Amino acid sequence: QVQLVESGGGLVQAGGSLTLSCAASGIFFNYNDMGWYRQVPGKQRELVAGIIVGNNPNYGDFVKGRFTISRDDAKNTVYLQMNRLKSEDTAVYYCAVRRRSSGYEYWGQGTQVTVSS
């Protein structure tokens, strides 16, 4: 059974930093495509950062060098380091992984990030 558990969300002031973590069980990040997404009520879920196997990480246009996605294969955990946070970064952040063999996607439960201005 695949399980993704996000953590690290919270309340931070504008200009501050947060690091989100996504720990996986039942699937390995380094063999599959994965990404961090975010969603604000009333808006579509959008890609924040992703890693396609064999490729460099890609980021949403709004990131503009502020966020960094990284992976610890030994811990089977993916991180999203977020710096210079803005109020518009407030959202629920989700970790997702797509199994390359089947195309099936798995999603975490989400973690709330709130940036106060």
Sequence and secondary structure as in RCSB ss.txt:
>XXXX:A:sequence
QVQLVESGGGLVQAGGSLTLSCAASGIFFNYNDMGWYRQVPGKQRELVAGIIVGNNPNYGDFVKGRFTISRDDAK
NTVYLQMNRLKSEDTAVYYCAVRRRSSGYEYWGQGTQVTVSS
>XXXX:A:secstr
  EEEEE  EEEETT  EEEEEEEESS GGGSEEEEEEE TTS  EEEEEE TTS  EE TTTTTSEEEEEETTT
TEEEEEE S  GGG EEEEEEEE TTT  EEE   EEEEEE 
